[in-house]
Every structure is written in structure tokens, then in C-alpha cells.
Amino acid sequence: MNIEYLVIVIVIMSLATFATRLPPFVLFSGREKHPLLQFVAKYTPPMVMTILVIYMLKGVDFLAMEGLYAFAALAITIAFHLWKRNALLSICVGTSFYMMAVQW
């Protein structure tokens, strides 16, 4: 594969991504926020995080050591989020703890 082909693919993918994300900003820029959009913006992140936690916990054997690590990582993530109020930082800390615990 040559470099020109890769550059063309990257440019086309970038333009396609930009073209699909630009219209909402252009169409809704002059309007006031719709209550439905405010609801979605407010409640979607907690719903997604809840689904991810349930998905993560569904396959965990809590009687094994891995279950202890998963429970400890979840507790650390929750505690860190309550302390710092930063979802990304909390997820990174909990994930890092879990990965280190599993590797040790």
C-alpha cells in the first residue's frame, strides 16, 4: 500500500466525519434549546455509564479473585467520582487499578 492511497483515505474519512457532524450545529445554532434535547443531554451520560457497569458486572465471578478486583475497581471508581466529580478521571483511575490488580 502506498502513502498517497492512505492519505486520500484519511482525507475522505475526515471529510465524511466532518460532514455528518456539522449539520446539527448549523441547523440548531440560532434556536433555543428544546426541552427534549436538554433531557437527552442531561440523562444520557448516566444511562450509558449504568449500562456499561451492568455489562461489566454480568460476567464476573464474584467468588473468584477477579471478582474481588472488579468490585474493588468499581468501589474506587465510585469513590473517586464522588470526590473529584470528573467522570473521565474516575473511569481512568478505576480501570488502571483493575488492570494493575489483574496483572499482579
N, C-alpha and C positions, 0 to 999 in steps of 0.2 A: 504494500500500500504506500502510495507516495504522499508527501506532505501537502501538496496542493489539494488533493482529494479530501484529506482530513480538515483542512482549513475551510473548504467550501461546505462541508457537512456541519462544522461547528457554526459557521455564519448562518446557514439556513436554519439550524435548530434554534439559534439565538433569536433570529428574526421571528420565527414561528412562536416562540415563547413570549416575546415582547408583544407580538400582535394579538395574542389571546389574553394578555393581562392588561393591556392599555384601555380597551373599550369601557370597562366598568368605571374607571377613573374619569374618562371623558364624559360618559353618559350621566353619571351621578354627581359631578363636581358642583353644579350650581344649585342642587336641590338640598332641602333639609333632610336629615336622616329619617328614614322610615322606621316606625316602631318595630317592625319585623326584623329589619337589619340590625337594629340596636339589640334586640333579643338574641339573635344569632351571634353577634359579636361578643355578647356578654357570657352566654352559656355554652358555646361550642368548645372552648378550651377545657373547661372542667369535664364535659361529657367525653371528649376524646381521651383525656387522661384516665378517667374512670374505666373506659373500655380497654385501654392499654394495661391497666393494673389487673383487671379481671382476666385478660388474655394471658398475662404473665403468670398469674397465680393458678390458672386452671391445670397446668401440667406439673405442678411442683408437688413432690412427695415430702410432706412436712415432717415425716418421721425420719427422713434421711438428713445427712449433714447439709446437703444442698438446700433443703427446706429451711433450715436454720439460717443459712446465708441469705436466702431470699427474704425471709421475714425480717432479718436484721437490716438488710438493704432498704426494704420498704419503710421500716421504722425510722431509719436515718434520713431517708428522703423526706418523709412527712415532717420530722422534727426540724430538719434544715429549712424546709419550706416555711414552716410556721415562724422560724427565727428570722430568716432573711427575706421572705416574700418574693423570691425570684425562682420561677419555675425551671428555667433552663439551668441555673446553677444547682438547684436541688436535684434535678434529674442527673446531672453530670456527677455530683458527689455520690448519690446512691448507686449509680451504675459503676463508678470507679471502685467503690467499696466492694460491690458484689464481684466484679471481675478480679480484684486483688484477692478476695477471700477464696474464690474458686481456684485460682492459680496456686495459692499457697497450700 
